[in-house]
Amino acid sequence: MRIFIVHAHPEPDSFNGALTRAAQEALAAAGHEVVVSDLYAMAFNPVSDRRNVARLSTRVPDFVALMKPGSGGRHVREFRTFHNRIDWDRSTMRSAA
């Protein structure tokens, strides 16, 4: 099984860090493929701003259509505005399914 762990703690030697490492080691020892995304190690900022987009689109989206059920994420897919690191994490999560 492919497993994607998101670790988010500013101190690598914290209890959370120990839990992440223990889970990674135990799962790998059991034969699973494990990928860890350490948000603090990659200087992740939880406040979204222009740094999280690769480019700004000049097209005006149909906001009403984007609010319909089942359209989640369509704006980003159509306008290709995710930052490369976010794209990598999204594709990694999809491959872990």
N, C-alpha and C positions, 0 to 999 in steps of 0.2 A: 504494500500500500504506500502511496505517496502522501506525505504529511507536511503541511506548511504551518510553521509556528511563528506567530507575531509576538516579538518580545519588546516591551516598552517600559524601560526603567532607566533612570539616569546613572545608576551605580551598577557597573558590571558585576561586582562582588556581593550584591545584595541577595536576600533570600529569593527574590524573583529570578535573579540571574542563576542561582543554584538550581532552582526548579526547572528553568529552561534547559540548562546543561544536562541535568539528570534525565529529563524527558527525551532530549535529543539522543543521549547515549543509550538509554534503555530501548527506545524505538529502533535505533540503528542496529543495536545488538539483536533485536528480534527480527531483523531482515527488512525493515521498512526504509524507504528513501525519505530522508528528512531535510527540509530546507528551513532555515531560521532567518527571518527578517528582523533585524535589530534596529528599531526606529531611532533610538538615541545615537547609535553608532553611525547612522547615516545622516545625522543632524536633521531629522524630521521635525518640521514645525506643524503642530496640529491646527494652526490658524491658516486657513486657505487664503492665498492671495495670488498675485500675478506670477510669482515664482513657481507655482504649481502647474502652470500651463506652458506648453511648448510654444504656442503662438496664439494670438487673439484672432478670432474669425471676424471677417467683415460681413458675413451673411447674417441676416436677422432670422433667428429661429422661430418656429411656430410654437410659442409657449403653451397655447391651449392644447395642441397635440401632445406636447411633451408631458403634460400633467395627466394624461389618460393612463389608466392602469396598464401595466405591462410595457410601458415605454421607458422604464428606468435605464439610465445610462445611454440612451439613444443619442442625445445631444452630443455627448463626448465622442461616441463612435463616429457620428456623421461629420463632426467638425474637427476631429483628430486633435483635441486640445490638451490631452493629458501629458504631463511631464514624462519623460522616458522612464524614470525610476518607478513611477506609479504604473505605467504600462507594463514594466517588467514584473512587478508584484502581482498585478491582475492576471497576467499570463501564467505566472507560476502557480497562483491559486487555482486557475482553471485546470492546469495540468495535474494538480493534486487530487482532483475530483475522481 
